[in-house]
Amino acid sequence: MFLSALNLLFAGLLLPGSAIPDQPLKPFGAVPSERQLKWHEMEMYCLIHFTPTTYQNKEWGYGDADPKIFNPSKFDAQQIANAAAAGGFKGLISVAKHHDGFCLWPTKTTNYSVASSPWKQGKGDMVADFMKASHKAQLAFGVYLSAWDRNDTRYGTAAYADAYRAQLTELMTNYGPLFTSWHDGANGGDGYYGGLNEKRVIDRSTYYAWHEKTWPIVRSLQPNAMIFSDVGPDMRWVGNERGMAGETSWSTLTPKGIDGKPPVPGLVQEKNLTSGDRLGEQWIPAECDVPQRPGWFYHADQDLKVKTPNQLFAIYVESVGRGGAMNLGLAPTPEGILHANDVQSLVAFGDKLKKTFSRNYAKNAQLKASNTRDGQPVEAVLDADRYSYWATKDGVHQASLELTLPEQQSFDLIQIRENIKLGQRLDSVLVEVAEGTQWKPLAKATSIGANRLIHLSKEVKTAKLRFHFFAPVAITVSDIGLFKVAEAPFSFTTKTQENYKNAKVTLTNAAQLGIKAEALLDNNSATTVQTKKYAQGFIFAFPKETNVRGLRYTPTGNMPQQAIAKYTIYRSEDGKKFTEVQQGEFANIKANPIPQELPLNLQKVKFLKFVPTALVQSNEVNLADIIFYEEDTK
């Protein structure tokens, strides 16, 4: 060692009193794979729900739909792909099979597919159409394959698990390079199952052999495809269907199963999905899925409830802007195209994104860092390169970065990025703004990661800002940006003509249920009722014979465990003797507790009884409204 140092000294490479050059930074904690890096760069993509369920006006199909109903008259995959691209989305995922079991490609594994439908005389392949349209629109393509199949009579047996893997193999083989293979946790329950109409229960921890047999198919045939499920292995569900990650959302996670079983889709502890885990064992960032409409499938009564560009931007800030990805659900109409309102909103959202990020007001700022690592200059934070970065020396875990703009600028959106190739290093950041000779707090955030957006409550005008960074290791910052959110004046030009109105009813057994009738009937989601006596049913009296078109049930959004999962509806002439007219389920109500509407089309009704027959996971129901519709004779 002495001779080596002496040789360096004589060579002029190490002078007495000179510092030893900083060494390259080592990664901190779990780091992303190459496919995960590409996924982070995509930021946004879309998921298309279009099956026979669309024609049944449901959210989850039961598996009993006749393939003959699937016959879109104006199907246009290119219109859908172009609308997504106009919105700034970078990929498209085809729901190749949803829980109803209907396959959008002519699979060899079942007859319940497009091959048995009248669409294109049974010669069509909708997955292929979406793939071609995606590529033409310069979008990456992916597929979703539901593990639950409510149609297949083999479901629950080893034969179905083999068939599922055969379906996955077909999709991984025949549709070009895929950016994702998407799997959710819905598994087992009531279904058609070849006409048996029964409940099937599986052992989720072993049935699909996810790690042993199923996901290796993806890894082998599509090595660049991101695998999505509740807990990864490549990206995780964010824990809600509002599209919003937590204010703190780490990209690292230690997946945890339930009851000592390994974590697999549908069998995972959900409490840390929204936040992730600081120092989690694996890099499994959050995917934030949200439908463009209230529901994932098309419903005509939601034509005026399409999310506006401003609503989509708010979701973008709380998904992409919190280190995750935004997955927006698109719902084609029964004709097979996106409704004009959906297209309008996507185009305007894309325009808003372009205008917002067209100018970085920090671009020409003068920079002053409290500490800088050799070879990692502070100027890297303004070059718009995700992987070039400014860093501090080892042992410097707190540092400040001062920006002086050429002149005062107005902005209301702050962007910060880390070089995630070196892990998620920053714990938090505090942003200050200069007011005269004083520094005033402006904003703060945690879990920076791949991208952090801080949307201020109002515009700030200043020429000087200061960022304070905190980390358990040497700090890295890749990008800093200051932007002004573009205005998005917007209104739908295509309206929906509704030919029904709210029917007048009274709740005759409110006292027996121990609730206030007005809270249930006021069409106000803020007023709720709660009762353990729900099995008695809610009995409604109409002041006169009424043609009842439908019913809208509004759950309590923050109490999904107490939502109604299944129901039965009865009618009566005298309010005493009732006859069953309909039963069903409120699909996906736990993950997406939105108002759901039921078509009834009952003539000359005097009394109706609505009976919750199953709750999500409680012995007490909590709901906001039950509203009936009648035909509008005006």
Helices and strands as residue ranges (DSSP letters): H 2-11, H 34-42, E 44-48, H 52-56, G 67-69, H 77-86, E 91-97, G 114-116, G 119-122, H 126-136, E 140-145, H 158-174, E 180-182, E 189-191, G 193-195, E 198-200, I 210-214, H 215-221, E 226-229, E 235-237, E 252-253, E 282-283, E 286-291, G 300-302, H 309-317, E 325-330, H 340-356, E 366-369, G 378-382, E 390-391, E 398-417, G 420-422, E 428-435, E 438-446, E 452-470, E 476-477, E 479-483, E 500-502, E 506-507, H 510-513, H 517-521, E 529-531, G 534-536, E 538-555, G 560-562, E 564-572, E 578-585, E 596-615, E 621-631
